């Protein structure tokens, strides 16, 4: 069986990764290719509520899972042992789908060197394209305010961290290019 390819769309919250992933998947589908979109939010959405703190919801066991809390005026992500297991499962899910022969578009927010190293280990031997999805901070904050499902300040808290570690094959600035043009950029960089 031939392994599938992986496209990792990495950027802050509200950077346009989900829009880019949907557009990319639609174009690849139109070309007769089956690609799955998998994001970290898919895994954390499956965690029982007690293991998550986000916004007004305070999970009683979030210190073991994942929490997004306001600390000294900034949103801080904390991941406990259960959250670490979820992250490992997420990366393993992506790698397993690709090794089964399907293409995978990953909607990622990479915030630590440990996560970068874990991705490299998990995806070793696969054809992977890392895409830097970015835009100006003021654009991110305006998008964030327009969305009811985002914590104000989340994009700002990720802005200086998210692109520290990856090596990218292409950059898509979603504040400067329309979604279809961003899809074009990724497709041009994706080996066929």
N, C-alpha and C positions, 0 to 999 in steps of 0.2 A: 504494500500500500504506500502510495506517495503521500508524504506529509503535506498538510495545508500551510498556507502562509499566515503570518500574523502582522497586523498593522496596529501599533499602539499609539493612540491619540492622547498625548499627555499635556495637561494644562490645568490652570486653576478652575475652580467653580465658576460657572457663567462665561467661560472662554469660548463656548460654541462647539464643544466636543460632541455633544449628543446630536446637534444639528448636522455636523460634519459626518458623524457615524451613519446617520440615517440617509444622508445624501449619497455617501459612498456605497452603502449597502444597496440602495436603489439602482445606482448606475451599474454596479457589478452584477446585480440580479438581471438587469436588462441585457447584459452581455452573456447571460446564461451561467453565471457563477453563483454558487451558494456560499454565502458568508454569514456567520452569526455575529451579532453585536453582544458583547459581554462587558459589563462595567462593575466596578467595585460596589456601586449602589445596589446592584442586583443581589449581592451577597449580604450586605448589611441590612437590606430590607427584609431578609429572611430571619434575622436574629430576633428572638423573643424580646419584647419591649423592655423587660427588666435589665437587659444587657446593653441598652442604648440610652445615651443622654444627647438630646438635640433640641435646641430651642426651649420651649416651655416644658417639654417632657424630660423628667429626671428619672432615669432607670435606677432601681435600687441596687442593681449589680453592674452598673455601667463601668465601674472601675476594673471589672474583669473583662468587659467587652470593649465598647468604643464610646467615647464622649467628646462632644464639642462644647467647650465651655469658654465663657468670657473670663480671661485672666489678664489683669493689668491693662484693660482696654482693648485686648486683641483676642480673637477666637483661637483657642489652642485645642489641637487634636491629641487625645490620649488613647492609647491602645493597650489593653490588658492582655492576659494570657489567652482568653477566649477570642478576643479580637485578633491576636497574632495567629491563632489557628484558622480563623476565618480568612485572613489575608493569604495564608499558605494554601488554603483550599481554593481560593479564587485564582491564584496563579496556576495551581495545578489543573483547575478546570480549563483555563485557557489553553495550556500546553496539551492537555489530553484531547481536546477538540481538534487542535491543529494536527496532532499526531495521528488522529483518526482520519485525517485527509480533508478536513474542511478548513476554509479560510475563517479567520477570526479578526474582528475589529474590536479593539479594546478601548474602553472609555476610562482613562486612568488619571489620577491625581497623585503623582509620585512625590512624597514629602521627605523621604529619608534615604540615606546611603544604604541602610540595611535592606530597604525595599528594593533599591536598584540592584544590589548584589543578588538578592533572592530572585528577581526577575531574570538576571543573566544566567543563574544556575538552572532555573526552571525551563527557560526557553533555549537552552544550549542545543545546537544542532538544527534548529529550525530557521527558516527564512523569515527574518523579522525586520520591519521598517518602523522606526520610531519617528513620530511626527510631533514637532513642537507646535502646539496650538496656543497662540498668544494674542493679546491685544492690550492696548493701553489701560492702565489702572482705572482711569476715569470712565472708560467704556465698560469695564468689568463691573464697577460699582453702580453705574446706571442700570445695567442689565439686572444686577442683583436686586436692586430696589424695585424693579418692575416685576420680579418674580415673587410669588407668595411663599414658595417652598425653600427659600434660601435665608440663612442667617446673615443679617447685615454685618459686614466686616469679614466674612469668610474668604472672599477672593483676596482681599488685602492681606490676610494672614498667610495665605499660600503663595502670594506673588513672588517673594524673594526666595522661596524654597523649591518650587516645583520644577524648575529647569536646571538646578545645580548639578545633577549627576548624569542624566542621559546624554548619549551621543545621538544626534539626529541626522536623518537622511533628508528631511525636508522641513520647512517652516511654513505654517499657514497663519497669517495674521488676520484673524476674523474681524478685526476692526477696520481693516483696509480693503479686504476683498469680499465680494458677495459669496454666499455659500457654494454656489455652483463652481465658481472660480477656485475656491479652496479644495473642492473635490477634484478638479482638474489637476491642481498641484500635486495632490497625493497620488492620483492615478499615473501621472507622468513619472513619479519617483518609484512606483511599485513595479518591481521586475515582473515581466509577463512570461 
